[in-house]
Amino acid sequence: QVQLVESGGGLVQAGGSLRLSCKPSERTFSILVMGWFRQAPGKEREFVAAIRWSGGSTYYADSVKGRYTISIDNAKNTVYLQMNSLKPEDTAVYYCAAITSRALSNRLMYESEYDYWGQGTQVTVSS
């Protein structure tokens, strides 16, 4: 059982930056992919970014490409989501998630592919 602990959310003005962190509770050898999703009020949860733990290949939603960066610090066993040039429409609860089974690149944007989820962290961008 993998537990994911997120941190780093908060309130920021438009144009500002935040960095979210997600730390798995156990050794990462079982984790193939880490992803970030977000859910805005009244909307469905949507894919934001993903990274393969081995190799570091990254994947982004078009809406955040060029503004967000997902990365892994293996020494700290932590995944980060650096969010720059934030917009009010980025306001949402952000969730990290992990895949420990098969991880096909063309399926990483689907919630159903992820085996474990964090509790979520609120990001609010004011205009």
N, C-alpha and C positions, 0 to 999 in steps of 0.2 A: 504494500500500500504506500503510495507516494503522496505526501502532503506538500502543498505549495503555499508558501507564505509570501504575500505581496506587501510592498511598502512604497512610499514615495508620492502618493497622490496629494492633491491639495488644490488651492485656489491660486490662479495666476491670471494676469492681464493678457489680453490678446497680443500676440507677438512675442510673448515670453516663452520660457522653457521649463520643462520638468523632466525628471528621470525616475522612472519606475523600476523597482527591483522585484525579482521573484527568485526565491531560494527553495529548491526541493529539500525534503526532509531526509532523503537518503542518498546513497551513492548514485551517481548519475549514469552508471554503466547500463542501467535498464532503460534510460530515457533516450529515445531516438530524435525527437523533435520537441522544441518548446515553442509555444505560440502565445500571442496576445490577441484578445478579442475585446470588444467594447459594446456596451449597450446604453444608448441614450434613452431618456424618458419617452415612453410611448412607442419605442421602436424595437425591432428585433436585434438580437445580438449579432454583431458583424465581425468578420475577420479584420485584423489590423496588420499583423506581421508574424513571421515564423522563422525559426533557425534550426538547422540540423546540429545536434550536439557534437557529432563527429564530422569534421570537415568544414562546418561553419557556413554552409550555403544558406542564403537568406531569401525571404519572400515577403512582398509587401502588397497591401491593397493600394490601388491607384490613388485613393484619396489622401494617403499619407506619404507616398513615395517622394523622396527628396526632402522631407521634413522630419521623418522619424528614422531612427536607426536601432535595430535590434542587435544585441551582442551578448557574448558569453565570457565570463571571467572564470576560467577553469580552476584557478587557485582558490577562488572564493566560492566555487560551486553556485554561481549566481548568474541569472540572466537579467539583462537590462533592456529597457526601452527608453531611449533618449528621444524626447519630443521637443522639437524646436518650431518656431514660427507658429505657435498655437493659435487656433481660431475658436470663436465661440461654438462652432459646430463640432468641435472636438470634445465638448463636454459630454461626459459619460462615466459609467462605472467600467473600469478596465479590469479584465480578468486574464490571468496567465493560465496556461493549460499545458499538459504534457501528453505526448504519445509514447507508449512503451511497446506497441505492437507494430504492425506494418505501417509504413509512412510513405505513401506515394505522393510525389511532388504535386500532381494535379489534384490532390484531395486535401491538401493542407489547409485550405480555406473553409473547410466544412467542420462544424462543431462536432459532428458525430464521429469524427476520426480521432478525437482526443479522449484519453482514458481518465485523466485526472484534471481537476480544476481548483484554482484558488478561490478565496472568498470574495475577491473583488476589492478595488480601491477607487475612490471617487476622484475624478479630475473635473474641475470646474474652471472654465475659461471665461472671464468677464470681458465685455466689449468696452 
